[in-house]
Amino acid sequence: MKLPSILKTYCPYCRTHTEHDVKLEKKGKASSMRRGTRKYNEVKKGYVGSPRTPKKDVYKTGKRPLAILTCKTCKKKQQKAYPSRTKKKPEIK
Ligand SMILES: [Zn+2]
């Protein structure tokens, strides 16, 4: 998947369409103290293995690229997640 290096899109801070610099970013690691993890640790208490059904053998192929857009006018950043999955490594033209 190829992404443009400059994208003209809406900036919520300027409230108009402005030019943005596109930079690819990896998705951050989920927090270990988030609600879902704390709840799962509570469920797991007292078990040797996992009390829930084991993980599937089939995993989703490909990843959804996450782009960081920087407004050229106000230098504010915003995230843009692409809805489709891609097997090829995303690159900027
Ligand atoms: Zn802006």
PDB file of the backbone (N, CA, C, O) and the ligand in Angstrom, with CONECT records:
HET     ZN  A 101       1
ATOM      1  N   MET A   1       0.839  -1.189   0.000  1.00  0.00           N
ATOM      2  CA  MET A   1       0.000   0.000   0.000  1.00  0.00           C
ATOM      3  C   MET A   1       0.879   1.245   0.000  1.00  0.00           C
ATOM      4  O   MET A   1       1.789   1.389   0.816  1.00  0.00           O
ATOM      5  N   LYS A   2       0.580   2.140  -0.939  1.00  0.00           N
ATOM      6  CA  LYS A   2       1.359   3.366  -1.034  1.00  0.00           C
ATOM      7  C   LYS A   2       0.522   4.545  -0.561  1.00  0.00           C
ATOM      8  O   LYS A   2      -0.643   4.687  -0.933  1.00  0.00           O
ATOM      9  N   LEU A   3       1.132   5.383   0.260  1.00  0.00           N
ATOM     10  CA  LEU A   3       0.441   6.564   0.782  1.00  0.00           C
ATOM     11  C   LEU A   3       1.136   7.810   0.253  1.00  0.00           C
ATOM     12  O   LEU A   3       2.351   7.796   0.052  1.00  0.00           O
ATOM     13  N   PRO A   4       0.384   8.896   0.021  1.00  0.00           N
ATOM     14  CA  PRO A   4       1.003  10.131  -0.440  1.00  0.00           C
ATOM     15  C   PRO A   4       1.783  10.807   0.689  1.00  0.00           C
ATOM     16  O   PRO A   4       1.419  10.685   1.858  1.00  0.00           O
ATOM     17  N   SER A   5       2.869  11.527   0.331  1.00  0.00           N
ATOM     18  CA  SER A   5       3.671  12.204   1.351  1.00  0.00           C
ATOM     19  C   SER A   5       3.000  13.487   1.827  1.00  0.00           C
ATOM     20  O   SER A   5       3.188  13.904   2.970  1.00  0.00           O
ATOM     21  N   ILE A   6       2.217  14.112   0.952  1.00  0.00           N
ATOM     22  CA  ILE A   6       1.458  15.316   1.331  1.00  0.00           C
ATOM     23  C   ILE A   6      -0.006  15.066   1.010  1.00  0.00           C
ATOM     24  O   ILE A   6      -0.354  14.653  -0.096  1.00  0.00           O
ATOM     25  N   LEU A   7      -0.864  15.325   2.002  1.00  0.00           N
ATOM     26  CA  LEU A   7      -2.288  15.049   1.847  1.00  0.00           C
ATOM     27  C   LEU A   7      -3.063  16.313   2.195  1.00  0.00           C
ATOM     28  O   LEU A   7      -2.815  16.934   3.228  1.00  0.00           O
ATOM     29  N   LYS A   8      -4.001  16.691   1.331  1.00  0.00           N
ATOM     30  CA  LYS A   8      -4.835  17.849   1.642  1.00  0.00           C
ATOM     31  C   LYS A   8      -6.121  17.338   2.284  1.00  0.00           C
ATOM     32  O   LYS A   8      -6.942  16.700   1.625  1.00  0.00           O
ATOM     33  N   THR A   9      -6.287  17.620   3.564  1.00  0.00           N
ATOM     34  CA  THR A   9      -7.456  17.126   4.294  1.00  0.00           C
ATOM     35  C   THR A   9      -7.886  18.132   5.355  1.00  0.00           C
ATOM     36  O   THR A   9      -7.235  19.152   5.580  1.00  0.00           O
ATOM     37  N   TYR A  10      -9.013  17.806   6.003  1.00  0.00           N
ATOM     38  CA  TYR A  10      -9.602  18.726   6.979  1.00  0.00           C
ATOM     39  C   TYR A  10      -8.771  18.778   8.261  1.00  0.00           C
ATOM     40  O   TYR A  10      -8.383  17.737   8.792  1.00  0.00           O
ATOM     41  N   CYS A  11      -8.497  19.981   8.757  1.00  0.00           N
ATOM     42  CA  CYS A  11      -7.815  20.157  10.034  1.00  0.00           C
ATOM     43  C   CYS A  11      -8.838  20.687  11.040  1.00  0.00           C
ATOM     44  O   CYS A  11      -9.379  21.775  10.842  1.00  0.00           O
ATOM     45  N   PRO A  12      -9.118  19.934  12.125  1.00  0.00           N
ATOM     46  CA  PRO A  12     -10.127  20.389  13.095  1.00  0.00           C
ATOM     47  C   PRO A  12      -9.706  21.621  13.876  1.00  0.00           C
ATOM     48  O   PRO A  12     -10.555  22.280  14.477  1.00  0.00           O
ATOM     49  N   TYR A  13      -8.421  21.951  13.887  1.00  0.00           N
ATOM     50  CA  TYR A  13      -7.949  23.128  14.628  1.00  0.00           C
ATOM     51  C   TYR A  13      -8.069  24.385  13.760  1.00  0.00           C
ATOM     52  O   TYR A  13      -8.472  25.443  14.244  1.00  0.00           O
ATOM     53  N   CYS A  14      -7.715  24.260  12.462  1.00  0.00           N
ATOM     54  CA  CYS A  14      -7.857  25.397  11.547  1.00  0.00           C
ATOM     55  C   CYS A  14      -9.285  25.505  11.007  1.00  0.00           C
ATOM     56  O   CYS A  14      -9.689  26.562  10.524  1.00  0.00           O
ATOM     57  N   ARG A  15     -10.041  24.417  11.089  1.00  0.00           N
ATOM     58  CA  ARG A  15     -11.422  24.318  10.607  1.00  0.00           C
ATOM     59  C   ARG A  15     -11.532  24.515   9.099  1.00  0.00           C
ATOM     60  O   ARG A  15     -12.580  24.923   8.598  1.00  0.00           O
ATOM     61  N   THR A  16     -10.464  24.228   8.384  1.00  0.00           N
ATOM     62  CA  THR A  16     -10.507  24.239   6.919  1.00  0.00           C
ATOM     63  C   THR A  16      -9.650  23.091   6.398  1.00  0.00           C
ATOM     64  O   THR A  16      -8.979  22.406   7.170  1.00  0.00           O
ATOM     65  N   HIS A  17      -9.676  22.889   5.093  1.00  0.00           N
ATOM     66  CA  HIS A  17      -8.791  21.911   4.462  1.00  0.00           C
ATOM     67  C   HIS A  17      -7.408  22.541   4.295  1.00  0.00           C
ATOM     68  O   HIS A  17      -7.262  23.599   3.683  1.00  0.00           O
ATOM     69  N   THR A  18      -6.398  21.870   4.849  1.00  0.00           N
ATOM     70  CA  THR A  18      -5.026  22.348   4.712  1.00  0.00           C
ATOM     71  C   THR A  18      -4.138  21.187   4.303  1.00  0.00           C
ATOM     72  O   THR A  18      -4.562  20.032   4.328  1.00  0.00           O
ATOM     73  N   GLU A  19      -2.896  21.498   3.922  1.00  0.00           N
ATOM     74  CA  GLU A  19      -1.943  20.456   3.543  1.00  0.00           C
ATOM     75  C   GLU A  19      -1.338  19.828   4.794  1.00  0.00           C
ATOM     76  O   GLU A  19      -1.010  20.528   5.752  1.00  0.00           O
ATOM     77  N   HIS A  20      -1.191  18.508   4.779  1.00  0.00           N
ATOM     78  CA  HIS A  20      -0.649  17.765   5.918  1.00  0.00           C
ATOM     79  C   HIS A  20       0.554  16.926   5.469  1.00  0.00           C
ATOM     80  O   HIS A  20       0.581  16.400   4.356  1.00  0.00           O
ATOM     81  N   ASP A  21       1.538  16.815   6.352  1.00  0.00           N
ATOM     82  CA  ASP A  21       2.643  15.886   6.142  1.00  0.00           C
ATOM     83  C   ASP A  21       2.228  14.526   6.674  1.00  0.00           C
ATOM     84  O   ASP A  21       1.672  14.428   7.768  1.00  0.00           O
ATOM     85  N   VAL A  22       2.497  13.462   5.899  1.00  0.00           N
ATOM     86  CA  VAL A  22       2.087  12.116   6.292  1.00  0.00           C
ATOM     87  C   VAL A  22       3.304  11.346   6.794  1.00  0.00           C
ATOM     88  O   VAL A  22       4.345  11.307   6.139  1.00  0.00           O
ATOM     89  N   LYS A  23       3.152  10.731   7.975  1.00  0.00           N
ATOM     90  CA  LYS A  23       4.220   9.920   8.535  1.00  0.00           C
ATOM     91  C   LYS A  23       3.601   8.636   9.071  1.00  0.00           C
ATOM     92  O   LYS A  23       2.567   8.669   9.738  1.00  0.00           O
ATOM     93  N   LEU A  24       4.238   7.499   8.775  1.00  0.00           N
ATOM     94  CA  LEU A  24       3.706   6.222   9.250  1.00  0.00           C
ATOM     95  C   LEU A  24       4.171   5.951  10.666  1.00  0.00           C
ATOM     96  O   LEU A  24       5.304   6.256  11.038  1.00  0.00           O
ATOM     97  N   GLU A  25       3.280   5.376  11.441  1.00  0.00           N
ATOM     98  CA  GLU A  25       3.587   5.123  12.854  1.00  0.00           C
ATOM     99  C   GLU A  25       3.095   3.737  13.206  1.00  0.00           C
ATOM    100  O   GLU A  25       2.075   3.282  12.688  1.00  0.00           O
ATOM    101  N   LYS A  26       3.817   3.065  14.086  1.00  0.00           N
ATOM    102  CA  LYS A  26       3.358   1.763  14.571  1.00  0.00           C
ATOM    103  C   LYS A  26       2.350   1.979  15.689  1.00  0.00           C
ATOM    104  O   LYS A  26       2.422   2.955  16.436  1.00  0.00           O
ATOM    105  N   LYS A  27       1.416   1.053  15.783  1.00  0.00           N
ATOM    106  CA  LYS A  27       0.400   1.148  16.827  1.00  0.00           C
ATOM    107  C   LYS A  27       1.064   0.889  18.173  1.00  0.00           C
ATOM    108  O   LYS A  27       1.851  -0.047  18.314  1.00  0.00           O
ATOM    109  N   GLY A  28       0.746   1.718  19.159  1.00  0.00           N
ATOM    110  CA  GLY A  28       1.345   1.593  20.474  1.00  0.00           C
ATOM    111  C   GLY A  28       0.892   0.354  21.214  1.00  0.00           C
ATOM    112  O   GLY A  28      -0.152  -0.217  20.901  1.00  0.00           O
ATOM    113  N   LYS A  29       1.680  -0.066  22.205  1.00  0.00           N
ATOM    114  CA  LYS A  29       1.356  -1.246  22.990  1.00  0.00           C
ATOM    115  C   LYS A  29       0.236  -0.903  23.977  1.00  0.00           C
ATOM    116  O   LYS A  29       0.219   0.177  24.567  1.00  0.00           O
ATOM    117  N   ALA A  30      -0.699  -1.847  24.141  1.00  0.00           N
ATOM    118  CA  ALA A  30      -1.829  -1.610  25.042  1.00  0.00           C
ATOM    119  C   ALA A  30      -1.350  -1.586  26.487  1.00  0.00           C
ATOM    120  O   ALA A  30      -0.423  -2.307  26.855  1.00  0.00           O
ATOM    121  N   SER A  31      -1.986  -0.758  27.295  1.00  0.00           N
ATOM    122  CA  SER A  31      -1.598  -0.610  28.690  1.00  0.00           C
ATOM    123  C   SER A  31      -1.923  -1.883  29.471  1.00  0.00           C
ATOM    124  O   SER A  31      -2.942  -2.525  29.219  1.00  0.00           O
ATOM    125  N   SER A  32      -1.049  -2.250  30.426  1.00  0.00           N
ATOM    126  CA  SER A  32      -1.267  -3.460  31.229  1.00  0.00           C
ATOM    127  C   SER A  32      -2.270  -3.206  32.350  1.00  0.00           C
ATOM    128  O   SER A  32      -2.739  -4.148  32.989  1.00  0.00           O
ATOM    129  N   MET A  33      -2.597  -1.948  32.588  1.00  0.00           N
ATOM    130  CA  MET A  33      -3.529  -1.613  33.667  1.00  0.00           C
ATOM    131  C   MET A  33      -4.904  -1.220  33.143  1.00  0.00           C
ATOM    132  O   MET A  33      -5.722  -0.683  33.890  1.00  0.00           O
ATOM    133  N   ARG A  34      -5.161  -1.481  31.880  1.00  0.00           N
ATOM    134  CA  ARG A  34      -6.464  -1.095  31.325  1.00  0.00           C
ATOM    135  C   ARG A  34      -7.551  -2.029  31.858  1.00  0.00           C
ATOM    136  O   ARG A  34      -7.256  -3.080  32.426  1.00  0.00           O
ATOM    137  N   ARG A  35      -8.798  -1.637  31.669  1.00  0.00           N
ATOM    138  CA  ARG A  35      -9.939  -2.319  32.292  1.00  0.00           C
ATOM    139  C   ARG A  35     -10.017  -3.789  31.875  1.00  0.00           C
ATOM    140  O   ARG A  35     -10.215  -4.661  32.722  1.00  0.00           O
ATOM    141  N   GLY A  36      -9.863  -4.069  30.584  1.00  0.00           N
ATOM    142  CA  GLY A  36      -9.993  -5.439  30.084  1.00  0.00           C
ATOM    143  C   GLY A  36      -8.955  -6.363  30.690  1.00  0.00           C
ATOM    144  O   GLY A  36      -9.266  -7.503  31.036  1.00  0.00           O
ATOM    145  N   THR A  37      -7.711  -5.883  30.824  1.00  0.00           N
ATOM    146  CA  THR A  37      -6.622  -6.693  31.384  1.00  0.00           C
ATOM    147  C   THR A  37      -6.853  -6.952  32.868  1.00  0.00           C
ATOM    148  O   THR A  37      -6.622  -8.060  33.350  1.00  0.00           O
ATOM    149  N   ARG A  38      -7.309  -5.929  33.594  1.00  0.00           N
ATOM    150  CA  ARG A  38      -7.563  -6.085  35.029  1.00  0.00           C
ATOM    151  C   ARG A  38      -8.692  -7.094  35.257  1.00  0.00           C
ATOM    152  O   ARG A  38      -8.624  -7.908  36.177  1.00  0.00           O
ATOM    153  N   LYS A  39      -9.733  -7.036  34.412  1.00  0.00           N
ATOM    154  CA  LYS A  39     -10.862  -7.954  34.528  1.00  0.00           C
ATOM    155  C   LYS A  39     -10.420  -9.384  34.234  1.00  0.00           C
ATOM    156  O   LYS A  39     -10.824 -10.320  34.924  1.00  0.00           O
ATOM    157  N   TYR A  40      -9.585  -9.547  33.202  1.00  0.00           N
ATOM    158  CA  TYR A  40      -9.103 -10.880  32.817  1.00  0.00           C
ATOM    159  C   TYR A  40      -8.237 -11.472  33.916  1.00  0.00           C
ATOM    160  O   TYR A  40      -8.316 -12.672  34.181  1.00  0.00           O
ATOM    161  N   ASN A  41      -7.405 -10.647  34.565  1.00  0.00           N
ATOM    162  CA  ASN A  41      -6.577 -11.116  35.680  1.00  0.00           C
ATOM    163  C   ASN A  41      -7.454 -11.582  36.842  1.00  0.00           C
ATOM    164  O   ASN A  41      -7.111 -12.537  37.538  1.00  0.00           O
ATOM    165  N   GLU A  42      -8.571 -10.915  37.046  1.00  0.00           N
ATOM    166  CA  GLU A  42      -9.505 -11.297  38.109  1.00  0.00           C
ATOM    167  C   GLU A  42     -10.144 -12.651  37.794  1.00  0.00           C
ATOM    168  O   GLU A  42     -10.331 -13.478  38.686  1.00  0.00           O
ATOM    169  N   VAL A  43     -10.480 -12.873  36.507  1.00  0.00           N
ATOM    170  CA  VAL A  43     -11.090 -14.140  36.075  1.00  0.00           C
ATOM    171  C   VAL A  43     -10.083 -15.281  36.195  1.00  0.00           C
ATOM    172  O   VAL A  43     -10.449 -16.400  36.556  1.00  0.00           O
ATOM    173  N   LYS A  44      -8.825 -14.999  35.895  1.00  0.00           N
ATOM    174  CA  LYS A  44      -7.767 -16.020  35.848  1.00  0.00           C
ATOM    175  C   LYS A  44      -7.369 -16.522  37.233  1.00  0.00           C
ATOM    176  O   LYS A  44      -6.743 -17.575  37.353  1.00  0.00           O
ATOM    177  N   LYS A  45      -7.727 -15.777  38.278  1.00  0.00           N
ATOM    178  CA  LYS A  45      -7.283 -16.109  39.637  1.00  0.00           C
ATOM    179  C   LYS A  45      -7.732 -17.517  40.030  1.00  0.00           C
ATOM    180  O   LYS A  45      -8.896 -17.877  39.849  1.00  0.00           O
ATOM    181  N   GLY A  46      -6.800 -18.311  40.571  1.00  0.00           N
ATOM    182  CA  GLY A  46      -7.140 -19.643  41.056  1.00  0.00           C
ATOM    183  C   GLY A  46      -7.023 -20.730  40.013  1.00  0.00           C
ATOM    184  O   GLY A  46      -7.163 -21.909  40.339  1.00  0.00           O
ATOM    185  N   TYR A  47      -6.764 -20.361  38.740  1.00  0.00           N
ATOM    186  CA  TYR A  47      -6.595 -21.358  37.681  1.00  0.00           C
ATOM    187  C   TYR A  47      -5.115 -21.524  37.379  1.00  0.00           C
ATOM    188  O   TYR A  47      -4.327 -20.587  37.506  1.00  0.00           O
ATOM    189  N   VAL A  48      -4.752 -22.751  36.971  1.00  0.00           N
ATOM    190  CA  VAL A  48      -3.371 -22.967  36.533  1.00  0.00           C
ATOM    191  C   VAL A  48      -3.217 -22.484  35.094  1.00  0.00           C
ATOM    192  O   VAL A  48      -2.287 -21.743  34.774  1.00  0.00           O
ATOM    193  N   GLY A  49      -4.145 -22.914  34.223  1.00  0.00           N
ATOM    194  CA  GLY A  49      -4.099 -22.489  32.819  1.00  0.00           C
ATOM    195  C   GLY A  49      -5.069 -21.363  32.584  1.00  0.00           C
ATOM    196  O   GLY A  49      -5.322 -20.552  33.475  1.00  0.00           O
ATOM    197  N   SER A  50      -5.616 -21.311  31.378  1.00  0.00           N
ATOM    198  CA  SER A  50      -6.589 -20.272  31.066  1.00  0.00           C
ATOM    199  C   SER A  50      -7.993 -20.815  31.272  1.00  0.00           C
ATOM    200  O   SER A  50      -8.293 -21.893  30.760  1.00  0.00           O
ATOM    201  N   PRO A  51      -8.867 -20.126  31.995  1.00  0.00           N
ATOM    202  CA  PRO A  51     -10.232 -20.600  32.197  1.00  0.00           C
ATOM    203  C   PRO A  51     -11.108 -20.437  30.965  1.00  0.00           C
ATOM    204  O   PRO A  51     -12.177 -21.040  30.865  1.00  0.00           O
ATOM    205  N   ARG A  52     -10.652 -19.625  30.039  1.00  0.00           N
ATOM    206  CA  ARG A  52     -11.438 -19.391  28.831  1.00  0.00           C
ATOM    207  C   ARG A  52     -10.957 -20.323  27.726  1.00  0.00           C
ATOM    208  O   ARG A  52      -9.959 -21.027  27.884  1.00  0.00           O
ATOM    209  N   THR A  53     -11.667 -20.320  26.619  1.00  0.00           N
ATOM    210  CA  THR A  53     -11.301 -21.194  25.500  1.00  0.00           C
ATOM    211  C   THR A  53      -9.939 -20.778  24.947  1.00  0.00           C
ATOM    212  O   THR A  53      -9.616 -19.590  24.914  1.00  0.00           O
ATOM    213  N   PRO A  54      -9.137 -21.762  24.510  1.00  0.00           N
ATOM    214  CA  PRO A  54      -7.812 -21.412  24.001  1.00  0.00           C
ATOM    215  C   PRO A  54      -7.883 -20.570  22.731  1.00  0.00           C
ATOM    216  O   PRO A  54      -8.911 -20.520  22.055  1.00  0.00           O
ATOM    217  N   LYS A  55      -6.762 -19.907  22.422  1.00  0.00           N
ATOM    218  CA  LYS A  55      -6.707 -19.033  21.262  1.00  0.00           C
ATOM    219  C   LYS A  55      -6.836 -19.824  19.973  1.00  0.00           C
ATOM    220  O   LYS A  55      -6.464 -20.996  19.908  1.00  0.00           O
ATOM    221  N   LYS A  56      -7.365 -19.173  18.952  1.00  0.00           N
ATOM    222  CA  LYS A  56      -7.529 -19.819  17.657  1.00  0.00           C
ATOM    223  C   LYS A  56      -6.186 -19.977  16.960  1.00  0.00           C
ATOM    224  O   LYS A  56      -5.225 -19.264  17.248  1.00  0.00           O
ATOM    225  N   ASP A  57      -6.144 -20.948  16.019  1.00  0.00           N
ATOM    226  CA  ASP A  57      -4.934 -21.141  15.237  1.00  0.00           C
ATOM    227  C   ASP A  57      -4.864 -20.154  14.078  1.00  0.00           C
ATOM    228  O   ASP A  57      -3.793 -19.880  13.539  1.00  0.00           O
ATOM    229  N   VAL A  58      -6.033 -19.625  13.707  1.00  0.00           N
ATOM    230  CA  VAL A  58      -6.090 -18.730  12.552  1.00  0.00           C
ATOM    231  C   VAL A  58      -6.006 -17.289  13.044  1.00  0.00           C
ATOM    232  O   VAL A  58      -6.768 -16.873  13.918  1.00  0.00           O
ATOM    233  N   TYR A  59      -5.089 -16.550  12.484  1.00  0.00           N
ATOM    234  CA  TYR A  59      -4.955 -15.143  12.829  1.00  0.00           C
ATOM    235  C   TYR A  59      -5.215 -14.307  11.585  1.00  0.00           C
ATOM    236  O   TYR A  59      -5.088 -14.786  10.458  1.00  0.00           O
ATOM    237  N   LYS A  60      -5.576 -13.070  11.805  1.00  0.00           N
ATOM    238  CA  LYS A  60      -5.825 -12.182  10.677  1.00  0.00           C
ATOM    239  C   LYS A  60      -4.513 -11.844   9.990  1.00  0.00           C
ATOM    240  O   LYS A  60      -3.508 -11.554  10.640  1.00  0.00           O
ATOM    241  N   THR A  61      -4.541 -11.887   8.653  1.00  0.00           N
ATOM    242  CA  THR A  61      -3.335 -11.576   7.892  1.00  0.00           C
ATOM    243  C   THR A  61      -3.380 -10.107   7.500  1.00  0.00           C
ATOM    244  O   THR A  61      -4.440  -9.582   7.160  1.00  0.00           O
ATOM    245  N   GLY A  62      -2.251  -9.459   7.547  1.00  0.00           N
ATOM    246  CA  GLY A  62      -2.171  -8.065   7.161  1.00  0.00           C
ATOM    247  C   GLY A  62      -2.464  -7.139   8.311  1.00  0.00           C
ATOM    248  O   GLY A  62      -3.068  -7.529   9.311  1.00  0.00           O
ATOM    249  N   LYS A  63      -2.023  -5.901   8.155  1.00  0.00           N
ATOM    250  CA  LYS A  63      -2.229  -4.905   9.193  1.00  0.00           C
ATOM    251  C   LYS A  63      -2.803  -3.643   8.597  1.00  0.00           C
ATOM    252  O   LYS A  63      -2.619  -3.343   7.417  1.00  0.00           O
ATOM    253  N   ARG A  64      -3.509  -2.906   9.447  1.00  0.00           N
ATOM    254  CA  ARG A  64      -4.067  -1.642   8.980  1.00  0.00           C
ATOM    255  C   ARG A  64      -3.070  -0.534   9.273  1.00  0.00           C
ATOM    256  O   ARG A  64      -2.695  -0.324  10.427  1.00  0.00           O
ATOM    257  N   PRO A  65      -2.631   0.187   8.224  1.00  0.00           N
ATOM    258  CA  PRO A  65      -1.640   1.229   8.458  1.00  0.00           C
ATOM    259  C   PRO A  65      -2.199   2.406   9.241  1.00  0.00           C
ATOM    260  O   PRO A  65      -3.343   2.818   9.046  1.00  0.00           O
ATOM    261  N   LEU A  66      -1.369   2.938  10.129  1.00  0.00           N
ATOM    262  CA  LEU A  66      -1.749   4.091  10.944  1.00  0.00           C
ATOM    263  C   LEU A  66      -0.849   5.261  10.550  1.00  0.00           C
ATOM    264  O   LEU A  66       0.371   5.195  10.699  1.00  0.00           O
ATOM    265  N   ALA A  67      -1.457   6.322  10.053  1.00  0.00           N
ATOM    266  CA  ALA A  67      -0.687   7.477   9.603  1.00  0.00           C
ATOM    267  C   ALA A  67      -0.869   8.637  10.578  1.00  0.00           C
ATOM    268  O   ALA A  67      -1.961   8.860  11.100  1.00  0.00           O
ATOM    269  N   ILE A  68       0.214   9.370  10.812  1.00  0.00           N
ATOM    270  CA  ILE A  68       0.168  10.583  11.633  1.00  0.00           C
ATOM    271  C   ILE A  68       0.225  11.775  10.683  1.00  0.00           C
ATOM    272  O   ILE A  68       1.191  11.941   9.938  1.00  0.00           O
ATOM    273  N   LEU A  69      -0.809  12.595  10.716  1.00  0.00           N
ATOM    274  CA  LEU A  69      -0.863  13.765   9.850  1.00  0.00           C
ATOM    275  C   LEU A  69      -0.489  15.003  10.646  1.00  0.00           C
ATOM    276  O   LEU A  69      -1.043  15.253  11.717  1.00  0.00           O
ATOM    277  N   THR A  70       0.463  15.784  10.115  1.00  0.00           N
ATOM    278  CA  THR A  70       0.867  17.027  10.765  1.00  0.00           C
ATOM    279  C   THR A  70       0.445  18.191   9.889  1.00  0.00           C
ATOM    280  O   THR A  70       0.841  18.282   8.727  1.00  0.00           O
ATOM    281  N   CYS A  71      -0.357  19.075  10.448  1.00  0.00           N
ATOM    282  CA  CYS A  71      -0.829  20.244   9.699  1.00  0.00           C
ATOM    283  C   CYS A  71       0.344  21.192   9.450  1.00  0.00           C
ATOM    284  O   CYS A  71       1.127  21.480  10.355  1.00  0.00           O
ATOM    285  N   LYS A  72       0.452  21.672   8.208  1.00  0.00           N
ATOM    286  CA  LYS A  72       1.569  22.558   7.881  1.00  0.00           C
ATOM    287  C   LYS A  72       1.344  23.963   8.415  1.00  0.00           C
ATOM    288  O   LYS A  72       2.306  24.702   8.626  1.00  0.00           O
ATOM    289  N   THR A  73       0.081  24.349   8.640  1.00  0.00           N
ATOM    290  CA  THR A  73      -0.230  25.703   9.094  1.00  0.00           C
ATOM    291  C   THR A  73      -0.074  25.839  10.603  1.00  0.00           C
ATOM    292  O   THR A  73       0.606  26.748  11.080  1.00  0.00           O
ATOM    293  N   CYS A  74      -0.717  24.916  11.374  1.00  0.00           N
ATOM    294  CA  CYS A  74      -0.718  25.076  12.836  1.00  0.00           C
ATOM    295  C   CYS A  74       0.173  24.052  13.535  1.00  0.00           C
ATOM    296  O   CYS A  74       0.314  24.107  14.756  1.00  0.00           O
ATOM    297  N   LYS A  75       0.788  23.107  12.788  1.00  0.00           N
ATOM    298  CA  LYS A  75       1.719  22.089  13.309  1.00  0.00           C
ATOM    299  C   LYS A  75       1.056  21.125  14.296  1.00  0.00           C
ATOM    300  O   LYS A  75       1.747  20.445  15.055  1.00  0.00           O
ATOM    301  N   LYS A  76      -0.269  21.064  14.289  1.00  0.00           N
ATOM    302  CA  LYS A  76      -0.968  20.109  15.158  1.00  0.00           C
ATOM    303  C   LYS A  76      -1.021  18.746  14.464  1.00  0.00           C
ATOM    304  O   LYS A  76      -1.013  18.652  13.236  1.00  0.00           O
ATOM    305  N   LYS A  77      -1.075  17.689  15.292  1.00  0.00           N
ATOM    306  CA  LYS A  77      -1.071  16.334  14.746  1.00  0.00           C
ATOM    307  C   LYS A  77      -2.417  15.671  14.927  1.00  0.00           C
ATOM    308  O   LYS A  77      -3.148  15.966  15.873  1.00  0.00           O
ATOM    309  N   GLN A  78      -2.738  14.773  14.013  1.00  0.00           N
ATOM    310  CA  GLN A  78      -3.940  13.946  14.146  1.00  0.00           C
ATOM    311  C   GLN A  78      -3.669  12.584  13.535  1.00  0.00           C
ATOM    312  O   GLN A  78      -2.833  12.442  12.641  1.00  0.00           O
ATOM    313  N   GLN A  79      -4.392  11.578  14.032  1.00  0.00           N
ATOM    314  CA  GLN A  79      -4.215  10.216  13.546  1.00  0.00           C
ATOM    315  C   GLN A  79      -5.195   9.937  12.422  1.00  0.00           C
ATOM    316  O   GLN A  79      -6.306  10.467  12.394  1.00  0.00           O
ATOM    317  N   LYS A  80      -4.758   9.090  11.493  1.00  0.00           N
ATOM    318  CA  LYS A  80      -5.658   8.617  10.452  1.00  0.00           C
ATOM    319  C   LYS A  80      -5.430   7.121  10.300  1.00  0.00           C
ATOM    320  O   LYS A  80      -4.367   6.698   9.845  1.00  0.00           O
ATOM    321  N   ALA A  81      -6.423   6.313  10.676  1.00  0.00           N
ATOM    322  CA  ALA A  81      -6.337   4.864  10.549  1.00  0.00           C
ATOM    323  C   ALA A  81      -7.040   4.457   9.269  1.00  0.00           C
ATOM    324  O   ALA A  81      -8.179   4.858   9.028  1.00  0.00           O
ATOM    325  N   TYR A  82      -6.372   3.665   8.450  1.00  0.00           N
ATOM    326  CA  TYR A  82      -6.966   3.222   7.202  1.00  0.00           C
ATOM    327  C   TYR A  82      -7.839   2.009   7.455  1.00  0.00           C
ATOM    328  O   TYR A  82      -7.436   1.108   8.191  1.00  0.00           O
ATOM    329  N   PRO A  83      -9.033   1.961   6.858  1.00  0.00           N
ATOM    330  CA  PRO A  83      -9.971   0.891   7.181  1.00  0.00           C
ATOM    331  C   PRO A  83      -9.603  -0.478   6.604  1.00  0.00           C
ATOM    332  O   PRO A  83     -10.036  -1.499   7.139  1.00  0.00           O
ATOM    333  N   SER A  84      -8.813  -0.523   5.523  1.00  0.00           N
ATOM    334  CA  SER A  84      -8.547  -1.809   4.882  1.00  0.00           C
ATOM    335  C   SER A  84      -7.221  -2.389   5.359  1.00  0.00           C
ATOM    336  O   SER A  84      -6.289  -1.652   5.680  1.00  0.00           O
ATOM    337  N   ARG A  85      -7.148  -3.709   5.401  1.00  0.00           N
ATOM    338  CA  ARG A  85      -5.926  -4.397   5.799  1.00  0.00           C
ATOM    339  C   ARG A  85      -5.030  -4.592   4.590  1.00  0.00           C
ATOM    340  O   ARG A  85      -5.511  -4.789   3.475  1.00  0.00           O
ATOM    341  N   THR A  86      -3.726  -4.536   4.816  1.00  0.00           N
ATOM    342  CA  THR A  86      -2.782  -4.727   3.729  1.00  0.00           C
ATOM    343  C   THR A  86      -1.699  -5.713   4.150  1.00  0.00           C
ATOM    344  O   THR A  86      -1.183  -5.650   5.266  1.00  0.00           O
ATOM    345  N   LYS A  87      -1.356  -6.645   3.216  1.00  0.00           N
ATOM    346  CA  LYS A  87      -0.298  -7.617   3.504  1.00  0.00           C
ATOM    347  C   LYS A  87       1.067  -6.991   3.251  1.00  0.00           C
ATOM    348  O   LYS A  87       2.046  -7.283   3.938  1.00  0.00           O
ATOM    349  N   LYS A  88       1.105  -6.107   2.229  1.00  0.00           N
ATOM    350  CA  LYS A  88       2.375  -5.458   1.914  1.00  0.00           C
ATOM    351  C   LYS A  88       2.658  -4.372   2.929  1.00  0.00           C
ATOM    352  O   LYS A  88       1.739  -3.765   3.479  1.00  0.00           O
ATOM    353  N   LYS A  89       3.942  -4.129   3.177  1.00  0.00           N
ATOM    354  CA  LYS A  89       4.338  -3.092   4.117  1.00  0.00           C
ATOM    355  C   LYS A  89       3.971  -1.721   3.541  1.00  0.00           C
ATOM    356  O   LYS A  89       4.369  -1.407   2.420  1.00  0.00           O
ATOM    357  N   PRO A  90       3.219  -0.896   4.286  1.00  0.00           N
ATOM    358  CA  PRO A  90       2.842   0.410   3.745  1.00  0.00           C
ATOM    359  C   PRO A  90       4.054   1.333   3.616  1.00  0.00           C
ATOM    360  O   PRO A  90       4.934   1.354   4.476  1.00  0.00           O
ATOM    361  N   GLU A  91       4.077   2.093   2.524  1.00  0.00           N
ATOM    362  CA  GLU A  91       5.196   3.011   2.287  1.00  0.00           C
ATOM    363  C   GLU A  91       4.674   4.342   1.782  1.00  0.00           C
ATOM    364  O   GLU A  91       3.569   4.438   1.249  1.00  0.00           O
ATOM    365  N   ILE A  92       5.496   5.367   1.963  1.00  0.00           N
ATOM    366  CA  ILE A  92       5.128   6.720   1.514  1.00  0.00           C
ATOM    367  C   ILE A  92       5.813   6.986   0.189  1.00  0.00           C
ATOM    368  O   ILE A  92       7.015   6.761   0.049  1.00  0.00           O
ATOM    369  N   LYS A  93       5.057   7.461  -0.779  1.00  0.00           N
ATOM    370  CA  LYS A  93       5.598   7.737  -2.113  1.00  0.00           C
ATOM    371  C   LYS A  93       6.612   8.849  -2.103  1.00  0.00           C
ATOM    372  O   LYS A  93       7.157   9.197  -3.150  1.00  0.00           O
TER     373      LYS A  93
HETATM  374 ZN    ZN A 101      -4.201  23.154  11.208  1.00  0.00          ZN2+
END
